[in-house]
Amino acid sequence: MASYDAAAFAEITVTYRLEQSFARICPSRHANSPFGFGVSTSRFSGLPLDSDPDKAAFGALYLAQSVRTATAETIVRNRSVEQKGLTLHIDELTSRVLFRYGGSGEPMSLVDLRRDNLMRAALRPNVIHDQDHTQGQMLSDFVYHHLPDVDGILYPSWFTQEDCVALYERGLDKIAHIHTMPLINHKAVMETLDRYKVRYRRTLEA
């Protein structure tokens, strides 16, 4: 288990407001639950449970600074890097919704992993960049249990370098749901797919 310094994390903890509308992409079946999230393992979830490695001790709600970043992080991800000329089925777009959020008034307290803060806290880049999320989960587990006034983690998108937030349940009252819409209806989604040369098809291949 990694060893962390609470004082070093305190030095890189910032007060953060959603000054603009942040985005989140979810399956359509969760369209009526803009503040809901599961406990599947993810980059900044808690560590996997011994009883079920696919479930984490706690979860996080992920927000992105723009629709472009949310699309890159959720739909494109590493597949565009691994597969030249990636083609998605249209269901990957029509089966999801886009949530938009703003601040509720009270700012969030977040451990800031942007810029040189990783070095300041003696952390390695794989905390935010590695496809294996173990390092990120260990860091988040420490923050969650040892810094109870911290609401989550602020980090740069691997794709766009824009801000992303992994928000713990205790920080949900600091964001406000603005609206929900079908993902495929948002112009920025299609612009993002075009930007990253991702095609989509409407019929299943034989």
C-alpha positions in Angstrom: 0.0 0.0 0.0 1.3 3.4 -0.9 2.2 5.9 1.8 0.9 9.5 1.5 1.5 12.7 3.4 -1.7 14.5 4.5 0.2 17.8 4.9 1.4 17.6 1.2 -2.2 17.0 0.0 -3.3 20.0 2.2 -0.9 22.2 0.3 -2.4 21.3 -3.1 -6.1 21.4 -1.9 -8.0 24.3 -3.6 -11.3 26.0 -3.4 -13.0 25.4 -6.7 -16.3 26.7 -8.2 -18.1 25.5 -11.3 -17.9 28.9 -13.0 -19.3 27.4 -16.2 -21.5 24.4 -17.1 -19.8 21.1 -16.6 -20.9 17.9 -18.3 -21.4 14.3 -17.6 -22.4 11.5 -19.9 -24.5 8.5 -18.6 -26.6 5.7 -19.9 -30.2 6.7 -20.7 -31.6 4.4 -18.0 -30.2 6.9 -15.4 -31.7 10.0 -17.0 -33.8 10.7 -14.0 -30.9 10.4 -11.6 -28.5 13.3 -12.3 -26.8 12.9 -8.9 -26.7 9.1 -8.9 -23.6 7.0 -9.4 -22.6 3.5 -8.7 -19.7 1.9 -6.9 -18.1 0.2 -9.8 -14.3 0.6 -9.8 -13.0 3.6 -11.6 -9.9 5.9 -11.6 -10.7 7.7 -8.4 -13.2 5.3 -6.8 -12.3 3.5 -3.6 -10.3 0.3 -3.7 -12.0 -2.9 -4.9 -13.8 -4.9 -2.3 -12.4 -8.2 -1.3 -15.8 -9.8 -1.7 -16.3 -8.3 -5.2 -13.4 -7.0 -7.2 -15.7 -5.2 -9.6 -17.2 -3.0 -6.8 -15.4 -0.3 -4.9 -15.6 0.8 -1.2 -17.0 4.1 -2.5 -17.7 5.7 -5.8 -17.3 9.1 -7.5 -19.3 11.3 -9.8 -17.2 12.5 -12.7 -17.7 15.9 -14.3 -15.9 17.4 -17.3 -15.3 21.1 -18.1 -16.8 20.8 -21.6 -19.0 18.4 -23.7 -15.9 17.8 -25.8 -13.9 16.5 -22.8 -16.9 14.5 -21.5 -17.2 12.9 -24.9 -13.5 12.1 -25.2 -13.3 10.7 -21.7 -16.5 8.6 -21.9 -17.1 7.7 -25.5 -13.8 7.8 -27.3 -11.4 7.1 -24.4 -8.4 5.0 -25.4 -10.1 3.3 -28.3 -9.2 6.0 -30.8 -5.6 5.6 -29.9 -5.7 1.8 -30.2 -7.9 1.6 -33.3 -7.1 3.8 -36.3 -10.4 4.8 -37.9 -12.5 3.8 -35.0 -16.2 3.2 -35.8 -18.8 3.2 -33.1 -22.4 1.9 -33.5 -25.0 4.5 -33.2 -26.4 2.8 -30.1 -23.4 4.1 -28.2 -24.8 7.6 -28.7 -28.5 7.1 -28.7 -28.4 5.0 -25.4 -26.8 7.9 -23.4 -27.8 11.2 -22.0 -25.9 14.4 -21.3 -26.2 16.1 -17.9 -25.1 19.7 -17.4 -24.2 21.0 -13.9 -23.3 24.3 -12.3 -22.3 25.4 -8.8 -24.9 25.4 -6.1 -23.3 28.4 -4.3 -20.8 26.8 -1.9 -17.4 26.0 -3.5 -15.9 22.6 -3.5 -12.7 21.7 -1.7 -10.6 19.5 -4.1 -7.2 18.0 -4.1 -5.7 19.6 -7.2 -3.6 17.3 -9.4 -3.1 19.8 -12.3 0.1 21.4 -13.4 3.1 20.6 -11.2 1.1 19.6 -8.2 1.8 15.9 -8.7 5.5 16.7 -8.1 4.7 18.9 -5.1 2.9 15.9 -3.5 5.5 13.4 -4.6 3.0 11.6 -6.9 3.7 9.8 -10.1 2.0 10.7 -13.4 0.4 7.2 -13.6 -2.0 8.4 -10.9 -4.0 10.2 -13.6 -2.7 8.7 -16.8 -2.3 4.9 -16.3 -5.0 2.6 -17.7 -4.5 0.6 -14.6 -6.4 2.6 -12.0 -4.8 1.1 -8.9 -2.6 4.1 -8.1 -5.5 6.6 -8.5 -7.7 4.4 -6.3 -5.1 4.2 -3.5 -4.6 8.0 -3.6 -8.4 8.6 -3.5 -8.8 6.1 -0.7 -6.3 8.1 1.4 -8.0 11.4 0.6 -11.5 10.1 1.3 -10.6 8.7 4.7 -7.9 11.1 5.9 -9.1 14.4 4.6 -12.8 14.5 5.5 -13.3 18.1 4.5 -12.1 17.4 0.9 -15.0 16.8 -1.6 -13.0 15.1 -4.3 -10.2 15.3 -6.8 -9.5 17.8 -9.6 -7.4 16.6 -12.4 -6.6 17.3 -16.1 -8.2 15.3 -18.9 -5.6 13.0 -20.6 -7.2 14.0 -24.0 -7.9 17.7 -23.8 -6.1 18.9 -20.6 -9.3 20.6 -19.5 -10.5 20.2 -15.9 -12.2 17.1 -14.7 -13.6 16.5 -11.2 -14.1 13.2 -9.4 -16.7 14.2 -6.7 -17.4 12.2 -3.6 -20.9 11.8 -2.3 -20.3 14.2 0.5 -19.7 17.0 -2.1 -22.9 16.5 -4.2 -24.7 19.3 -2.5 -22.2 21.8 -3.9 -23.3 21.2 -7.5 -26.7 21.9 -9.2 -28.3 20.0 -12.1 -29.1 22.4 -14.9 -30.6 20.2 -17.6 -30.6 16.8 -19.3 -30.7 16.0 -23.0 -30.2 13.1 -25.3 -26.5 12.8 -26.0 -26.9 12.6 -29.8 -28.8 15.9 -29.8 -25.8 18.0 -28.7 -23.8 19.5 -31.6 -20.5 19.4 -29.6 -20.7 15.6 -29.4 -20.7 15.2 -33.2 -18.0 17.8 -33.5 -15.8 15.9 -31.0 -16.3 12.6 -32.9 -15.3 14.4 -36.1 -12.3 16.0 -34.4 -10.9 12.6 -33.3 -11.9 10.9 -36.6 -14.4 8.6 -35.0 -17.2 7.4 -37.3 -20.5 5.8 -36.4 -22.8 3.4 -38.2 -26.5 2.8 -37.9 -26.7 -0.9 -38.7 -25.0 -4.0 -37.3 -22.3 -5.6 -39.5 -23.2 -9.0 -40.9 
